[in-house]
Amino acid sequence: DGGTPGRKNSVSVTAVLQGYEIHCVILTEVAYDPPHGIGEWVEILNRSSEPVNLLGWTLEDADSTRITTIVRSPVILLPRNYMVVAEDSTVAEYYGLTGGFIVPADVFISLNNKGDTVRLRAPSGQINDEMSYTGGTPPVEGLSLERQNEDPESPYFNRWGFSSAPEGATPGHKSS
């Protein structure tokens, strides 16, 4: 058959984008007021059973004026693994991280010490996770905020608290 020249096509083409289930990657730790000389950072966790390509994922703060593109080329976050997205490499040096951290090539979001919102967006633009905090200095300088429960079905999923780890934070590891 030669098609339908001069007539409307009977076949349509639809583009399918790779989608991610909401909360497959979540925020697990936020250092908005890290120890002096250490850059701000955010930790994420792939809670799914499938690897997730971080290409196209972004972080943004409440006013969305500074959006951080996590990576500019494919980086795979394996199931049940953490990744620290940091303003600079000082977090890796300070906490002794040898892997599992990324310093984005572009600007890092600016987390306000008096309160802010952190959003994690999937490549589709969908908000995959977000958290908000009200300001104030941590009880001890440099404590991070940690998610208390990583299960979105839990009533405690949106509960956050200051780290109780001796180091004041647990970047790249399960919360204290």
Residue frames as a rotation matrix with the C-alpha (Angstrom) as fourth column:
ASP 1
0.584 0.812 0.000 0.00
0.812 -0.584 0.000 0.00
0.000 0.000 -1.000 0.00
GLY 2
-0.261 -0.711 0.653 1.33
0.734 -0.585 -0.344 3.44
0.627 0.390 0.675 -0.89
GLY 3
-0.849 -0.037 -0.527 -0.25
0.442 -0.594 -0.672 5.32
-0.288 -0.803 0.521 2.01
THR 4
0.221 0.975 0.036 -2.96
0.918 -0.195 -0.346 7.94
-0.330 0.110 -0.937 1.72
PRO 5
-0.803 -0.585 0.113 -1.61
0.585 -0.739 0.333 10.76
-0.111 0.334 0.936 -0.46
GLY 6
-0.725 0.487 0.487 -3.78
-0.089 -0.767 0.635 13.85
0.683 0.417 0.600 -0.29
ARG 7
0.431 0.894 -0.124 -5.81
0.007 0.134 0.991 12.51
0.902 -0.428 0.051 2.62
LYS 8
0.359 -0.222 0.907 -5.48
-0.893 -0.365 0.264 12.84
0.272 -0.904 -0.329 6.39
ASN 9
-0.572 -0.645 -0.507 -3.20
-0.414 0.760 -0.501 10.23
0.708 -0.077 -0.702 7.96
SER 10
0.561 0.808 -0.178 -4.86
-0.315 0.407 0.858 7.57
0.766 -0.425 0.483 10.06
VAL 11
0.368 -0.534 -0.761 -1.82
0.818 0.575 -0.007 7.02
0.442 -0.620 0.648 12.28
SER 12
0.797 -0.172 0.579 -0.59
-0.334 -0.924 0.186 9.37
0.503 -0.342 -0.794 14.99
VAL 13
-0.002 -0.879 -0.478 2.77
0.508 0.411 -0.757 9.41
0.861 -0.244 0.445 16.70
THR 14
0.905 0.289 0.311 3.07
-0.134 -0.501 0.855 10.11
0.403 -0.816 -0.415 20.41
ALA 15
-0.157 -0.985 0.075 6.32
-0.292 -0.026 -0.956 10.88
0.944 -0.172 -0.283 22.20
VAL 16
0.840 0.354 -0.411 6.76
0.243 0.432 0.868 9.01
0.485 -0.829 0.277 25.45
LEU 17
0.089 -0.802 0.591 9.05
-0.641 -0.500 -0.583 10.51
0.763 -0.327 -0.558 28.06
GLN 18
-0.324 -0.250 -0.912 10.63
0.474 0.791 -0.385 8.40
0.819 -0.558 -0.138 30.76
GLY 19
0.341 0.528 0.778 8.63
-0.479 -0.614 0.627 9.12
0.809 -0.587 0.043 33.89
TYR 20
-0.762 -0.566 -0.314 9.53
0.046 0.437 -0.898 8.49
0.646 -0.699 -0.307 37.49
GLU 21
0.208 0.815 -0.541 7.21
0.692 0.269 0.671 7.45
0.692 -0.514 -0.508 40.27
ILE 22
0.414 -0.011 0.910 6.72
-0.421 -0.889 0.181 10.22
0.807 -0.458 -0.372 42.81
HIS 23
0.612 -0.293 0.735 9.03
-0.769 -0.005 0.639 9.81
-0.184 -0.956 -0.228 45.81
CYS 24
0.896 -0.416 -0.157 11.27
0.334 0.863 -0.379 7.32
0.293 0.287 0.912 44.00
VAL 25
-0.331 -0.943 0.028 14.07
0.704 -0.266 -0.658 9.78
0.628 -0.198 0.753 44.81
ILE 26
0.755 0.647 -0.104 13.63
0.517 -0.491 0.701 11.80
0.402 -0.583 -0.706 47.99
LEU 27
0.082 -0.648 0.757 15.38
-0.456 -0.700 -0.550 14.48
0.886 -0.300 -0.353 49.99
THR 28
0.520 0.107 -0.848 16.88
0.542 0.726 0.424 12.97
0.660 -0.679 0.320 53.14
GLU 29
0.207 -0.495 -0.844 19.22
0.877 -0.288 0.384 15.58
-0.433 -0.820 0.374 54.61
VAL 30
0.603 0.024 0.797 19.72
0.471 -0.818 -0.332 19.33
0.644 0.575 -0.504 54.24
ALA 31
-0.048 -0.679 -0.733 22.66
0.952 -0.252 0.171 21.35
-0.301 -0.689 0.659 55.54
TYR 32
0.607 0.380 0.698 21.47
0.613 -0.783 -0.107 24.96
0.505 0.492 -0.709 55.30
ASP 33
0.751 -0.418 0.511 23.87
-0.594 -0.766 0.245 26.23
0.289 -0.487 -0.824 58.00
PRO 34
0.727 -0.490 -0.482 26.90
0.415 0.872 -0.260 23.89
0.547 -0.011 0.837 57.79
PRO 35
0.482 -0.636 -0.603 30.06
0.696 -0.139 0.704 24.27
-0.532 -0.759 0.376 59.89
HIS 36
0.657 -0.287 -0.697 32.12
-0.355 -0.934 0.049 27.38
-0.665 0.215 -0.715 59.13
GLY 37
-0.306 -0.845 -0.438 34.04
-0.766 -0.054 0.640 26.99
-0.565 0.532 -0.631 55.86
ILE 38
-0.779 0.138 0.612 31.86
0.333 0.918 0.217 24.12
-0.532 0.373 -0.761 54.55
GLY 39
-0.860 0.465 -0.209 29.47
-0.449 -0.499 0.741 24.64
0.240 0.731 0.638 51.63
GLU 40
-0.083 0.927 0.366 25.74
-0.827 0.141 -0.545 23.98
-0.557 -0.348 0.754 51.84
TRP 41
-0.898 -0.195 -0.395 24.55
-0.396 0.753 0.526 20.59
0.195 0.629 -0.753 50.67
VAL 42
0.195 0.964 0.178 21.50
-0.957 0.227 -0.182 18.39
-0.216 -0.135 0.967 50.15
GLU 43
-0.858 -0.414 0.305 21.36
-0.363 0.908 0.210 14.61
-0.364 0.069 -0.929 50.31
ILE 44
0.130 0.889 -0.440 19.01
-0.990 0.143 -0.004 12.52
0.060 0.436 0.898 48.16
LEU 45
-0.582 -0.203 0.788 18.11
-0.369 0.929 -0.032 8.82
-0.725 -0.309 -0.615 48.27
ASN 46
-0.434 0.459 -0.775 16.92
-0.725 0.333 0.603 6.50
0.535 0.824 0.188 45.51
ARG 47
-0.436 0.326 0.839 14.31
-0.706 0.454 -0.543 4.57
-0.558 -0.829 0.033 47.46
SER 48
0.574 0.680 -0.457 13.15
-0.813 0.409 -0.414 2.61
-0.095 0.609 0.788 44.41
SER 49
0.460 -0.373 0.806 14.25
0.034 0.914 0.404 -0.84
-0.887 -0.159 0.434 43.29
GLU 50
0.687 -0.182 0.704 15.47
0.726 0.148 -0.671 0.53
0.018 0.972 0.233 39.94
PRO 51
-0.460 -0.856 -0.236 18.52
0.804 -0.514 0.299 2.63
-0.378 -0.052 0.925 39.04
VAL 52
0.732 0.661 -0.165 17.67
0.553 -0.718 -0.422 6.29
-0.397 0.218 -0.891 38.40
ASN 53
-0.194 -0.738 0.646 19.51
0.926 -0.354 -0.127 8.48
0.323 0.574 0.753 35.90
LEU 54
0.034 0.164 -0.986 19.99
0.727 -0.681 -0.088 11.91
-0.686 -0.714 -0.143 37.56
LEU 55
-0.897 -0.329 0.297 20.30
0.439 -0.568 0.696 13.66
-0.060 0.754 0.654 34.19
GLY 56
-0.445 0.736 0.511 17.66
0.189 -0.480 0.857 16.39
0.875 0.478 0.075 34.10
TRP 57
0.345 0.521 -0.780 16.88
0.884 0.097 0.456 16.35
0.314 -0.848 -0.427 37.85
THR 58
-0.255 -0.400 0.880 16.98
0.120 -0.916 -0.382 19.74
0.959 0.008 0.282 39.56
LEU 59
-0.229 0.171 -0.958 16.96
0.970 -0.042 -0.240 21.33
-0.081 -0.984 -0.156 43.01
GLU 60
-0.277 0.135 0.951 15.34
0.247 -0.947 0.207 24.68
0.928 0.292 0.229 43.70
ASP 61
-0.895 0.008 -0.447 14.58
0.437 -0.195 -0.878 26.83
-0.094 -0.981 0.171 46.70
ALA 62
-0.217 0.930 -0.298 11.36
0.645 -0.093 -0.758 28.63
-0.733 -0.357 -0.580 47.66
ASP 63
0.263 0.365 -0.893 11.59
-0.270 -0.861 -0.431 31.54
-0.926 0.354 -0.128 45.26
SER 64
0.561 -0.024 0.827 12.98
0.602 0.697 -0.388 29.40
-0.567 0.716 0.406 42.41
THR 65
0.872 -0.294 -0.392 15.38
-0.445 -0.812 -0.379 32.14
-0.207 0.504 -0.838 41.36
ARG 66
-0.251 -0.957 -0.145 18.34
-0.966 0.238 0.101 29.76
-0.063 0.165 -0.984 41.62
ILE 67
0.859 0.502 0.106 17.79
-0.480 0.859 -0.180 26.33
-0.181 0.104 0.978 40.13
THR 68
-0.208 -0.951 0.228 20.51
-0.802 0.299 0.517 23.71
-0.560 -0.075 -0.825 40.40
THR 69
0.673 0.239 -0.700 20.77
-0.625 0.690 -0.365 21.17
0.396 0.683 0.614 37.60
ILE 70
0.769 -0.340 0.541 22.22
-0.322 0.525 0.788 18.19
-0.552 -0.780 0.294 39.47
VAL 71
-0.203 -0.856 0.476 24.21
0.269 0.419 0.867 16.79
-0.941 0.304 0.145 36.53
ARG 72
0.154 0.178 -0.972 24.79
-0.776 -0.587 -0.231 17.71
-0.612 0.789 0.048 32.88
SER 73
-0.335 -0.218 -0.917 25.59
-0.754 0.645 0.123 14.15
0.565 0.732 -0.381 31.74
PRO 74
0.539 0.690 -0.483 24.18
-0.285 0.689 0.666 10.77
0.793 -0.221 0.568 32.78
VAL 75
-0.719 -0.597 0.355 24.89
-0.577 0.229 -0.784 9.72
0.387 -0.769 -0.509 36.38
ILE 76
0.047 0.733 -0.679 23.13
-0.048 0.681 0.731 6.63
0.998 -0.002 0.067 37.72
LEU 77
-0.426 -0.038 0.904 21.93
-0.895 -0.132 -0.427 6.54
0.135 -0.991 0.022 41.33
LEU 78
-0.706 0.066 -0.705 21.59
-0.055 0.987 0.148 2.89
0.706 0.143 -0.693 42.27
PRO 79
0.376 0.918 -0.126 18.65
0.019 0.129 0.992 1.57
0.926 -0.375 0.031 44.32
ARG 80
0.879 0.123 -0.461 18.82
0.450 0.109 0.887 2.36
0.159 -0.986 0.041 48.07
ASN 81
-0.187 -0.981 -0.056 21.87
0.975 -0.179 -0.130 4.59
0.117 -0.079 0.990 47.53
TYR 82
0.628 0.272 -0.729 22.43
0.486 -0.869 0.094 8.14
-0.608 -0.413 -0.678 48.71
MET 83
-0.039 -0.646 0.763 23.95
0.898 -0.357 -0.256 11.03
0.438 0.675 0.594 46.79
VAL 84
0.155 -0.012 -0.988 25.14
0.642 -0.759 0.110 14.32
-0.751 -0.651 -0.110 48.26
VAL 85
0.307 -0.014 0.952 24.65
0.803 -0.532 -0.267 17.36
0.510 0.846 -0.152 46.02
ALA 86
0.264 -0.365 -0.893 26.98
0.827 -0.390 0.404 20.04
-0.496 -0.845 0.200 47.34
GLU 87
0.945 0.051 -0.323 27.87
-0.042 -0.961 -0.275 23.67
-0.325 0.273 -0.906 46.79
ASP 88
0.341 -0.896 -0.283 31.54
-0.842 -0.157 -0.517 22.67
0.419 0.414 -0.808 46.61
SER 89
0.247 -0.305 -0.920 33.89
0.009 0.950 -0.312 19.81
0.969 0.069 0.237 47.52
THR 90
-0.506 -0.486 0.713 34.44
-0.668 -0.302 -0.680 20.98
0.545 -0.821 -0.172 51.13
VAL 91
0.440 0.729 0.524 31.65
-0.897 0.386 0.215 18.67
-0.046 -0.565 0.824 52.33
ALA 92
0.831 -0.183 -0.525 33.52
-0.024 0.932 -0.362 15.63
0.555 0.314 0.770 50.95
GLU 93
-0.198 -0.979 0.058 36.78
-0.029 -0.054 -0.998 16.74
0.980 -0.199 -0.018 52.54
TYR 94
-0.336 0.104 0.936 35.17
-0.863 -0.432 -0.262 17.59
0.377 -0.896 0.235 55.92
TYR 95
0.454 0.645 0.615 33.16
-0.825 0.566 0.015 14.35
-0.338 -0.514 0.788 56.26
GLY 96
-0.481 -0.777 0.407 35.66
-0.542 0.628 0.559 12.07
-0.689 0.048 -0.723 54.48
LEU 97
0.632 0.736 0.241 33.40
-0.200 0.456 -0.867 11.15
-0.748 0.500 0.436 51.55
THR 98
-0.530 -0.842 0.100 35.22
-0.158 0.213 0.964 9.25
-0.833 0.495 -0.246 48.85
GLY 99
-0.922 0.344 0.176 32.23
0.256 0.204 0.945 8.85
0.289 0.917 -0.276 46.53
GLY 100
-0.186 0.958 -0.219 28.53
0.972 0.211 0.099 9.52
0.141 -0.195 -0.971 46.39
PHE 101
0.148 0.285 -0.947 28.73
0.421 -0.885 -0.200 13.26
-0.895 -0.369 -0.251 46.02
ILE 102
0.069 -0.016 0.997 28.26
0.975 -0.211 -0.071 15.70
0.211 0.977 0.001 43.16
VAL 103
-0.336 -0.113 -0.935 29.26
0.287 -0.958 0.012 19.31
-0.897 -0.264 0.355 42.81
PRO 104
0.576 0.650 0.495 26.96
0.663 -0.018 -0.749 20.69
-0.478 0.759 -0.441 40.10
ALA 105
-0.347 -0.730 0.589 28.58
0.937 -0.290 0.193 22.56
0.030 0.619 0.785 37.23
ASP 106
-0.130 0.359 0.924 26.21
0.298 -0.875 0.382 25.48
0.946 0.325 0.007 37.60
VAL 107
-0.497 -0.039 0.867 25.08
-0.623 -0.679 -0.388 27.58
0.604 -0.733 0.313 40.54
PHE 108
-0.716 0.272 -0.643 23.97
0.570 0.760 -0.313 25.85
0.404 -0.590 -0.699 43.75
ILE 109
0.349 0.901 0.257 20.69
0.443 -0.401 0.802 26.88
0.826 -0.166 -0.539 45.32
SER 110
-0.684 -0.523 0.509 21.04
-0.159 -0.574 -0.803 29.38
0.712 -0.630 0.309 48.16
LEU 111
0.036 0.688 -0.725 19.45
0.705 0.497 0.506 28.04
0.708 -0.529 -0.467 51.34
ASN 112
-0.006 0.047 0.999 18.31
-0.371 -0.928 0.041 30.80
0.928 -0.371 0.023 53.67
ASN 113
-0.833 -0.389 -0.393 19.18
0.210 0.436 -0.875 30.31
0.512 -0.811 -0.281 57.33
LYS 114
-0.805 0.561 0.194 15.91
-0.518 -0.505 -0.690 31.96
-0.290 -0.656 0.697 58.38
GLY 115
-0.026 0.801 0.598 13.77
-0.023 0.598 -0.801 29.41
-0.999 -0.035 0.002 56.55
ASP 116
-0.491 -0.144 -0.859 13.30
-0.843 -0.172 0.510 28.09
-0.222 0.974 -0.037 53.05
THR 117
0.669 0.604 0.434 11.87
-0.371 0.777 -0.509 25.31
-0.644 0.179 0.743 50.91
VAL 118
-0.590 -0.792 -0.159 13.91
-0.609 0.307 0.731 22.75
-0.530 0.528 -0.664 48.98
ARG 119
0.621 0.784 0.001 12.28
-0.544 0.432 -0.720 21.10
-0.565 0.446 0.694 45.95
LEU 120
-0.626 -0.689 0.365 13.56
-0.193 0.590 0.784 18.11
-0.755 0.420 -0.503 44.01
ARG 121
0.385 0.765 -0.517 12.18
-0.709 -0.113 -0.696 17.99
-0.591 0.634 0.499 40.48
ALA 122
0.133 -0.217 0.967 12.24
0.448 0.884 0.137 15.05
-0.884 0.415 0.214 38.09
PRO 123
-0.837 -0.530 0.135 13.27
0.333 -0.298 0.894 15.65
-0.434 0.794 0.426 34.44
SER 124
-0.292 0.823 0.486 9.56
0.888 0.044 0.458 16.01
0.356 0.566 -0.744 33.54
GLY 125
-0.576 0.056 0.815 9.38
-0.160 -0.986 -0.045 19.08
0.802 -0.156 0.577 35.81
GLN 126
0.514 0.805 -0.297 7.21
0.085 0.297 0.951 17.23
0.853 -0.515 0.084 38.33
ILE 127
-0.031 -0.463 0.886 8.02
-0.932 -0.306 -0.192 17.99
0.360 -0.832 -0.422 41.98
ASN 128
0.014 -0.057 -0.998 9.22
-0.028 0.998 -0.057 14.61
1.000 0.029 0.012 43.20
ASP 129
0.196 0.048 -0.979 9.82
0.951 0.232 0.202 15.71
0.237 -0.971 0.000 46.79
GLU 130
-0.055 -0.271 0.961 10.04
0.002 -0.962 -0.271 18.90
0.998 -0.013 0.054 48.82
MET 131
0.106 0.065 -0.992 10.65
0.978 0.175 0.116 20.02
0.181 -0.982 -0.045 52.37
SER 132
0.318 0.007 0.948 10.39
0.013 -1.000 0.003 23.33
0.948 0.011 -0.318 54.19
TYR 133
-0.103 -0.353 -0.930 12.04
0.965 0.192 -0.180 24.55
0.243 -0.915 0.321 57.35
THR 134
0.894 0.297 0.335 11.61
0.185 -0.926 0.328 27.60
0.408 -0.232 -0.883 59.48
GLY 135
0.292 -0.905 0.309 14.72
-0.132 -0.358 -0.924 29.48
0.947 0.230 -0.224 60.35
GLY 136
0.857 -0.158 0.490 16.90
-0.508 -0.102 0.855 29.74
-0.085 -0.982 -0.168 63.24
THR 137
-0.131 -0.973 -0.188 20.35
-0.896 0.197 -0.397 28.63
0.424 0.117 -0.898 64.02
PRO 138
0.319 0.182 -0.930 20.70
0.071 0.974 0.214 24.93
0.945 -0.134 0.298 64.79
PRO 139
0.993 0.113 0.030 21.15
-0.024 -0.055 0.998 24.19
0.115 -0.992 -0.052 68.52
VAL 140
0.261 -0.965 0.031 24.81
0.224 0.091 0.970 23.47
-0.939 -0.246 0.240 67.75
GLU 141
0.171 -0.232 -0.958 26.62
-0.795 -0.607 0.005 25.06
-0.582 0.760 -0.288 64.81
GLY 142
-0.591 -0.535 -0.604 26.65
-0.806 0.373 0.459 22.90
-0.020 0.758 -0.652 61.71
LEU 143
-0.559 0.436 0.705 23.86
0.028 0.860 -0.509 20.42
-0.828 -0.265 -0.493 62.47
SER 144
-0.926 0.314 -0.208 21.99
-0.223 -0.012 0.975 19.23
0.304 0.949 0.081 59.40
LEU 145
-0.073 0.953 0.294 18.26
-0.884 0.075 -0.462 18.59
-0.462 -0.294 0.837 59.17
GLU 146
-0.965 -0.245 -0.089 17.46
-0.260 0.884 0.389 14.91
-0.016 0.399 -0.917 58.61
ARG 147
-0.042 0.951 -0.307 14.27
-0.754 0.172 0.634 13.25
0.656 0.258 0.709 57.43
GLN 148
-0.320 -0.049 0.946 13.04
-0.888 0.364 -0.282 11.06
-0.331 -0.930 -0.160 60.28
ASN 149
0.009 0.374 0.927 11.35
0.064 0.925 -0.374 8.45
-0.998 0.063 -0.016 58.10
GLU 150
-0.759 -0.450 -0.471 12.07
-0.426 -0.204 0.882 7.56
-0.493 0.869 -0.037 54.45
ASP 151
-0.749 0.558 0.359 8.74
0.649 0.727 0.224 5.80
-0.136 0.400 -0.906 53.80
PRO 152
-0.892 0.400 0.212 6.19
-0.271 -0.846 0.459 8.09
0.363 0.352 0.863 52.07
GLU 153
-0.055 0.913 -0.405 3.37
0.153 0.409 0.900 5.91
0.987 -0.013 -0.162 53.47
SER 154
-0.369 -0.167 -0.914 4.42
0.900 0.182 -0.396 6.67
0.232 -0.969 0.084 57.04
PRO 155
0.762 0.643 0.070 2.68
0.589 -0.735 0.336 9.46
0.268 -0.215 -0.939 58.95
TYR 156
0.590 -0.624 -0.512 6.21
0.244 -0.466 0.850 10.56
-0.769 -0.627 -0.122 59.93
PHE 157
0.298 -0.480 0.825 7.47
0.953 0.194 -0.232 10.95
-0.048 0.856 0.515 56.33
ASN 158
0.364 -0.093 0.927 7.40
0.377 -0.895 -0.239 14.75
0.851 0.436 -0.291 56.51
ARG 159
0.992 -0.085 -0.091 8.97
0.060 -0.318 0.946 14.94
-0.109 -0.944 -0.311 59.97
TRP 160
0.335 -0.923 0.189 12.46
0.281 -0.094 -0.955 16.44
0.900 0.373 0.228 60.05
GLY 161
0.986 -0.088 -0.145 14.86
0.116 -0.277 0.954 17.03
-0.124 -0.957 -0.262 62.93
PHE 162
0.474 -0.880 -0.023 18.41
-0.868 -0.463 -0.181 18.09
0.149 0.106 -0.983 63.64
SER 163
0.323 -0.464 -0.825 21.04
-0.132 0.841 -0.525 15.38
0.937 0.278 0.210 63.28
SER 164
0.882 -0.067 0.467 22.10
-0.462 0.072 0.884 13.58
-0.093 -0.995 0.032 66.45
ALA 165
0.718 -0.687 -0.113 25.27
0.540 0.652 -0.533 12.18
0.440 0.321 0.839 64.85
PRO 166
0.415 -0.634 -0.652 28.50
0.676 -0.265 0.688 13.09
-0.609 -0.726 0.319 66.69
GLU 167
-0.630 -0.683 0.369 29.72
0.738 -0.380 0.557 14.77
-0.240 0.624 0.744 63.48
GLY 168
-0.509 0.522 -0.684 26.50
-0.156 -0.838 -0.523 16.83
-0.847 -0.159 0.508 63.27
ALA 169
0.287 0.578 -0.764 25.43
-0.911 -0.082 -0.404 15.26
-0.296 0.812 0.503 59.98
THR 170
-0.014 -0.232 0.973 25.44
-0.008 0.973 0.232 11.98
-1.000 -0.004 -0.015 58.05
PRO 171
0.299 0.183 -0.937 26.05
-0.858 -0.377 -0.348 12.90
-0.417 0.908 0.044 54.40
GLY 172
-0.249 -0.353 -0.902 25.99
-0.830 0.557 0.010 9.85
0.499 0.751 -0.432 52.15
HIS 173
-0.917 -0.078 -0.391 24.60
0.126 0.874 -0.470 7.62
0.379 -0.480 -0.791 54.92
LYS 174
0.028 0.958 -0.286 21.33
0.664 0.196 0.721 6.77
0.747 -0.210 -0.631 56.66
SER 175
0.135 0.120 0.984 20.18
-0.388 -0.907 0.164 9.51
0.912 -0.404 -0.076 59.04
SER 176
-0.839 -0.544 -0.006 21.07
-0.159 0.255 -0.954 9.35
0.520 -0.799 -0.300 62.72
